[in-house]
């Protein structure tokens, strides 16, 4: 089992942008860390949710990405803090 680090909340305005992308339902390019390995994929955001003290992006293919592991969405790098 992979050890999880303490969750670092993402920038509040960037979270709002993610909500808008999810509402649109359009496919987007997402780059995120899976462990220490960057992963790039195209998918739509199904929902954003909180669990276990962290926030996650759930994609339509059921991939769950912890938001502090998000590196880019459509080429935009998330700001560092709220």
Backbone as CSV, one residue per row, in Angstrom:
resi,resn,N_x,N_y,N_z,CA_x,CA_y,CA_z,C_x,C_y,C_z
1,UNK,0.845,-1.190,0.000,0.000,0.000,0.000,0.883,1.243,0.000
2,UNK,0.551,2.181,-0.880,1.324,3.416,-1.007,0.991,4.374,0.127
3,UNK,2.031,4.946,0.721,1.850,5.906,1.807,1.351,7.234,1.240
4,UNK,0.259,7.755,1.774,-0.275,9.055,1.346,0.358,10.163,2.172
5,UNK,0.665,11.243,1.514,1.180,12.415,2.211,-0.005,13.244,2.706
6,UNK,0.269,14.233,3.538,-0.776,15.126,4.032,-1.324,15.928,2.865
7,UNK,-2.635,16.008,2.774,-3.294,16.719,1.677,-3.024,18.214,1.775
8,UNK,-2.649,18.806,0.645,-2.434,20.256,0.547,-3.540,20.820,-0.336
9,UNK,-4.487,21.561,0.233,-5.601,22.095,-0.564,-5.116,22.915,-1.747
10,UNK,-5.864,22.796,-2.867,-5.518,23.574,-4.052,-6.132,24.969,-3.942
11,UNK,-5.708,25.848,-4.820,-6.212,27.215,-4.878,-7.733,27.217,-5.068
12,UNK,-8.429,28.025,-4.279,-9.898,28.074,-4.313,-10.448,28.466,-5.683
13,UNK,-9.851,29.440,-6.333,-10.352,29.860,-7.643,-10.090,28.777,-8.690
14,UNK,-9.003,28.019,-8.538,-8.733,26.930,-9.466,-9.753,25.804,-9.265
15,UNK,-10.141,25.563,-8.021,-11.186,24.567,-7.743,-12.474,24.972,-8.466
16,UNK,-12.789,26.260,-8.429,-13.975,26.757,-9.139,-13.864,26.485,-10.639
17,UNK,-12.666,26.653,-11.204,-12.454,26.359,-12.624,-12.696,24.875,-12.914
18,UNK,-12.228,24.010,-12.009,-12.453,22.570,-12.185,-13.944,22.247,-12.160
19,UNK,-14.688,22.919,-11.283,-16.138,22.707,-11.233,-16.793,23.097,-12.558
20,UNK,-16.356,24.203,-13.153,-16.899,24.638,-14.448,-16.577,23.625,-15.547
21,UNK,-15.361,23.119,-15.553,-14.969,22.109,-16.547,-15.836,20.867,-16.374
22,UNK,-16.068,20.466,-15.126,-16.910,19.294,-14.858,-18.343,19.529,-15.327
23,UNK,-18.875,20.721,-15.074,-20.244,21.040,-15.483,-20.398,21.004,-17.006
24,UNK,-19.375,21.443,-17.722,-19.429,21.432,-19.185,-19.425,20.009,-19.739
25,UNK,-18.780,19.101,-19.029,-18.748,17.705,-19.457,-17.867,17.443,-20.666
26,UNK,-17.034,18.414,-21.037,-16.183,18.233,-22.212,-14.900,17.481,-21.849
27,UNK,-14.340,16.813,-22.854,-13.088,16.098,-22.655,-11.960,17.104,-22.483
28,UNK,-11.043,16.801,-21.604,-9.946,17.707,-21.299,-8.657,16.907,-21.130
29,UNK,-7.518,17.550,-21.321,-6.239,16.874,-21.105,-5.788,17.114,-19.672
30,UNK,-5.514,16.027,-18.983,-5.176,16.076,-17.560,-3.807,15.436,-17.363
31,UNK,-2.941,16.114,-16.604,-1.643,15.558,-16.237,-1.595,15.546,-14.714
32,UNK,-1.272,14.374,-14.152,-1.256,14.229,-12.702,-0.185,13.231,-12.283
33,UNK,0.149,13.247,-11.011,1.117,12.290,-10.470,0.387,11.045,-9.993
34,UNK,0.889,9.900,-10.404,0.437,8.612,-9.888,1.646,8.037,-9.164
35,UNK,1.679,8.229,-7.844,2.904,7.947,-7.102,3.901,9.033,-7.445
36,UNK,5.017,8.643,-8.048,6.005,9.641,-8.487,6.032,9.775,-10.002
37,UNK,5.158,9.030,-10.680,5.146,9.002,-12.145,4.069,9.922,-12.706
38,UNK,4.445,10.880,-13.586,3.428,11.716,-14.224,2.629,10.902,-15.252
39,UNK,1.323,11.123,-15.266,0.415,10.452,-16.188,-0.342,11.530,-16.957
40,UNK,-0.471,11.329,-18.265,-1.226,12.259,-19.113,-2.383,11.479,-19.716
41,UNK,-3.599,12.033,-19.601,-4.746,11.371,-20.214,-5.798,12.380,-20.622
42,UNK,-6.648,11.972,-21.560,-7.792,12.784,-21.989,-9.036,12.126,-21.433
43,UNK,-9.844,12.907,-20.757,-11.073,12.387,-20.180,-11.961,13.562,-19.792
44,UNK,-13.160,13.238,-19.367,-14.081,14.234,-18.819,-14.136,14.051,-17.312
45,UNK,-14.351,15.160,-16.615,-14.503,15.107,-15.164,-15.957,14.768,-14.857
46,UNK,-16.162,13.684,-14.137,-17.522,13.292,-13.746,-17.970,14.107,-12.541
47,UNK,-17.097,14.207,-11.545,-17.448,14.931,-10.316,-16.189,15.288,-9.529
48,UNK,-16.349,16.187,-8.578,-15.320,16.509,-7.590,-15.901,16.109,-6.245
49,UNK,-15.095,15.457,-5.415,-15.617,15.013,-4.116,-14.546,15.058,-3.048
50,UNK,-15.007,15.106,-1.802,-14.115,15.083,-0.648,-14.278,13.764,0.076
51,UNK,-13.155,13.198,0.502,-13.201,11.999,1.346,-11.881,11.857,2.080
52,UNK,-11.975,11.420,3.306,-10.782,11.219,4.113,-9.925,12.454,4.284
53,UNK,-10.545,13.640,4.270,-9.798,14.877,4.466,-9.080,15.384,3.229
54,UNK,-9.368,14.794,2.056,-8.743,15.233,0.809,-9.826,15.421,-0.259
55,UNK,-9.481,16.181,-1.302,-10.417,16.421,-2.404,-9.929,15.652,-3.634
56,UNK,-10.892,15.105,-4.364,-10.584,14.262,-5.522,-11.384,14.688,-6.737
57,UNK,-10.787,14.456,-7.897,-11.455,14.585,-9.181,-11.739,13.154,-9.633
58,UNK,-12.997,12.876,-9.952,-13.363,11.560,-10.457,-13.682,11.719,-11.938
59,UNK,-12.978,10.963,-12.760,-13.165,11.040,-14.201,-14.262,10.083,-14.650
60,UNK,-14.726,10.259,-15.873,-15.803,9.402,-16.381,-15.371,7.943,-16.470
61,UNK,-14.059,7.680,-16.562,-13.587,6.289,-16.584,-13.343,5.746,-15.169
62,UNK,-13.810,6.502,-14.158,-13.727,6.156,-12.730,-12.338,6.337,-12.110
63,UNK,-11.390,6.902,-12.865,-10.088,7.250,-12.293,-10.306,8.328,-11.242
64,UNK,-9.677,8.167,-10.064,-9.741,9.176,-9.000,-8.374,9.828,-8.877
65,UNK,-8.356,11.158,-8.946,-7.108,11.913,-8.857,-7.208,12.853,-7.660
66,UNK,-6.316,12.671,-6.700,-6.277,13.593,-5.564,-5.824,14.945,-6.100
67,UNK,-6.552,16.001,-5.781,-6.328,17.295,-6.425,-4.941,17.871,-6.193
68,UNK,-4.292,17.542,-5.087,-2.935,18.064,-4.901,-1.909,17.271,-5.721
69,UNK,-2.350,16.250,-6.464,-1.487,15.524,-7.402,-1.686,16.009,-8.838
70,UNK,-2.584,16.954,-9.032,-2.865,17.491,-10.354,-1.725,18.417,-10.784
71,UNK,-1.144,18.146,-11.957,-0.034,18.960,-12.461,-0.496,19.978,-13.490
72,UNK,-1.449,19.576,-14.357,-1.968,20.471,-15.401,-3.354,20.011,-15.814
73,UNK,-4.140,20.961,-16.255,-5.409,20.641,-16.902,-5.521,21.572,-18.101
74,UNK,-5.618,20.994,-19.286,-5.613,21.757,-20.543,-4.427,22.726,-20.606
75,UNK,-3.265,22.270,-20.144,-2.038,23.073,-20.203,-1.887,24.093,-19.093
76,UNK,-2.910,24.246,-18.251,-2.834,25.220,-17.153,-2.349,24.538,-15.881
77,UNK,-1.337,25.148,-15.270,-0.751,24.640,-14.029,-1.524,25.234,-12.859
78,UNK,-1.979,24.400,-11.908,-2.720,24.943,-10.760,-1.842,25.861,-9.900
79,UNK,-2.402,26.990,-9.433,-1.684,27.830,-8.462,-1.424,27.023,-7.185
80,UNK,-0.471,27.446,-6.390,-0.007,26.656,-5.257,-0.892,26.662,-4.012
81,UNK,-1.641,27.722,-3.740,-2.385,27.736,-2.479,-3.674,28.511,-2.615
82,UNK,-4.522,28.355,-1.587,-5.843,28.991,-1.565,-5.742,30.392,-0.986
